[in-house]
Amino acid sequence: MYYRLLCALPRQPEEVGPVSMGLDEVAALVTDELDPGGAQIARAMLAAKDLDCETTAWLEWFDELEALAREHRCPWLAGLADFERSLREAIAAQRGGPSPADPARHRSLLRGLEGADPLARELSLDNARLSELLTSAGDDFSRDAVLAYLAVALVLERWTHLDGDPKQLLEVSI
């Protein structure tokens, strides 16, 4: 269904690195081409850019994504929300904060990050996110593949505009 769009978009890197198309351009193309439900999901995904990582707004955002996944029958989005929520909760648990998450799901990833400098840790977390996104959407030309492309662009965007302060990338407990 989205063959033309996905063929027109440039290939994205599999790890954090330079991009050939910025998030604003990707977002405009994607939201223009998606069906109304997909465009609503894309706009909700893009709202993550404006969230303060030091608040519980992320929990509300995950709830919104899960509700949209149910409303628009988008299991890929439900999987994304579950992966991100559980990863953030596992990070909080590792730091000694309260967390309902089972840290075992991300144990090997987090264990490899112990003692790493914060920026290297964030790079590893985002590369893990990219790996999850690139494998979860499948190889088809569905709405899920378009949304996964947008999600990858969101992750990559974080690294393109550091404004001289890499601390703005750092995860904090939720």
N, C-alpha and C positions, 0 to 999 in steps of 0.2 A: 504494500500500500504506500510506503514511503521510499520506494526505490530511488526515484529521481532526487529527492532531498538528500538521502544518505550518500548517494554517489557524488553529489555536488559538493558536499562538505569535505574539507581536507582531512587527511588521516591524522589522528591524534597520537601523541607519544604514549608509550606504555608506562613510562615513569615520568616524574616531574621533570619538565624541561621546556624549552622554547615552544611556543605555539604559533601557528601561521594565521590563526583567526582568533580575535579576542572574544570574550564572553558576550559583550553587547551585540556584536554582529551575529554570533551563534544564536543568542536568545531571540533576536529579531526574526531570523530565518525560521527557527524552530516554531516559535509561537504563531507565525503567519501560516505555516503549513499544517500544523496539527489540527485534528478535529477539536470541537469546543471543549470536550472533557480533557483531552490531552493538553490543550493550551492552558486550561485552569490548573492542571497539575504542574505544568512548566512554570507558571507564575508563582505557584506556592514553593516550588523548588528554588526559584530565584530569590525568594524572600530570605533565604538563609544568609545571603550576602550582608543583610542589614542587621542580623542578630548579634547581640553582644554576647561573646562567649563566656562572660562571667555571670550570666543570669540563668534563671530557669526557663527563659523563653524557648530554649532548645526543646525542652520537654513538651511544651505546647505545640511547637512546630512539628515534632514527631507525631503527636496526636492528630494534628491537621493532616499530615501526609497519610497516616493510617486511615483516617476517615475518607479522604479522597480515593485511596486505593480501593476501599470497599464500594464507595459510590460509583466509581468508574470501572470497576472490575479490572484492576491493574495489580496482579500479584507481584510484578517486578517492583513496583513502588512500595508495596508492603514489605518486601524483602529488603529494600534499601533502608527504609525507616527502622526495621528491626536490626539490621547490621549496624547502622550508625548509633542507634540508641544503646545497643548492647556494648559497642566499642567505647562510647563515652562513659557508660556506667562502669565498665571494667577498668577504665583509666582512673575513675574516681575511687573505686575500691582499692586499686593498687596504691593509691596515695593515702589510703586510710580513711577515706570518706565513706559515708553510708551509701550503699548501693544494693538494689534488689537483683542486680544482674548476676548471672553465673559467670565468674571470671574465667572459667575453664575454656569457654569458646574462643577466647583471644589470648589464652595463656602463653602460647609459644611466641606470638608476636610481641606481647608486652615483656616477656622475659628477656627477649633479645634487645630490648630498649633500656633495660636497667643500667643506670650509670652513664648513659649516653648524654651528650650535651643536649640541651633543650631543642636547638634548631635541627640537629641530626635526628633526634627523636621524632620531631614533627614531620621531617622529610620521610622517614620510614613509615609513619602512620599514613601519610598521604599516598605513598607508593602502594601501601596495602589497600587503601581505599580504591585506587585506580585499578589494581588487580581484581578486586571484587567487582567493580563496575564493569570492567571489560569482559569478565567471564559470565556475569549474571544475565546479560541482555541477549545472549545467543548470537547467532550469525544471520538472523533474518532481517527483514526490512519492516519490522513492526513498529508500532508506537513505542513499545518498550525499548527498542534499539535507539530510537530518536531521543527518548528521555534519558537513556544511559549516556548518550553522546553529550547531552546538556549537563548531566551530573559530572562527567569527566571534565568538561569545560569549567565548571564551578570549582573543582579541586585545583585545576591548573591555574585558574585566575588568581588564587590566593598567593601564588608565587611570582606573579608578574608585576604586582604593584606593592612592593614592600615599603615604599616611602622612606627608605633609610632606616626603618625600625623593624627588624625581624621579630621582635617580641610580640608584635601584633598577630603573628601566626600561632602562637603557643596555645595549646589546649589547656584548659583549666578544669577543675572538677565541677560537675554540675550539681 
